[in-house]
Amino acid sequence: MREELVKEIRILLSSRKITQAKVSELCGMSRISLNRFLNGRTDLRLDHFFKLCSTLGIKITVPEVKCSRDERGRIPEKTV
């Protein structure tokens, strides 16, 4: 999944003729961090990842997660 996302981001940057420097500036991250992410050498901080997607118009959806809850609606602590 990561590879597909990076590929799409590279296509968007190329088709819109946007430089890594410009995108990183808009996202509030260093160009080096963006470059390392695009080259598979590191991951982005979550806030930078969401800002990058937002800046490029990439919609991210997160599936709903259901948690077990007790009678009071609290998520019980996991017992070991």
C-alpha positions in Angstrom: 0.0 0.0 0.0 2.8 2.4 0.9 4.4 1.9 -2.6 1.1 2.6 -4.4 0.6 5.8 -2.3 4.2 7.0 -3.0 3.7 6.3 -6.7 0.5 8.3 -6.8 2.1 11.2 -4.9 5.0 11.2 -7.4 2.5 11.2 -10.3 0.6 14.1 -8.8 3.8 16.1 -8.2 4.9 15.5 -11.8 1.6 16.2 -13.5 1.1 19.4 -11.5 4.7 20.4 -12.0 5.1 21.0 -8.2 8.6 20.6 -6.7 9.3 18.6 -3.6 10.6 21.9 -2.1 7.3 23.7 -2.7 5.2 20.8 -1.3 7.4 20.4 1.7 7.1 24.1 2.4 3.3 24.0 2.1 3.2 21.0 4.5 5.6 22.5 7.1 8.2 19.7 6.7 11.7 19.7 5.4 12.4 18.8 1.7 14.8 16.2 2.9 12.1 14.4 5.0 9.7 14.4 2.0 12.5 13.2 -0.3 13.4 10.3 2.1 9.7 9.4 2.3 9.3 9.4 -1.5 12.4 7.2 -1.8 11.3 4.7 0.8 14.0 5.5 3.3 11.8 6.7 6.1 8.2 7.2 7.1 6.5 10.6 7.7 5.1 11.8 11.0 1.4 11.3 11.0 0.6 15.0 11.0 3.0 15.6 8.0 1.4 12.6 6.2 -2.1 14.0 6.6 -1.0 17.5 5.6 0.7 16.1 2.5 -2.4 14.3 1.5 -4.6 17.3 2.2 -2.3 19.6 0.2 -2.3 17.3 -2.8 -6.1 16.6 -2.6 -5.7 12.9 -1.6 -8.6 11.7 0.4 -7.7 9.3 3.2 -10.5 7.2 4.8 -10.1 5.2 7.9 -12.3 2.2 8.4 -14.5 2.2 11.5 -13.1 0.2 14.3 -15.4 -1.4 16.8 -14.2 -1.9 20.4 -15.7 -4.1 23.0 -17.2 -2.0 25.7 -18.4 -2.8 29.2 -21.9 -2.0 30.6 -20.9 1.6 31.2 -19.7 2.1 27.6 -16.0 2.1 28.6 -13.3 0.1 26.8 -12.0 -2.4 29.3 -8.3 -2.6 30.0 -6.7 -5.6 28.4 -5.7 -8.2 31.0 -2.5 -10.1 30.5 
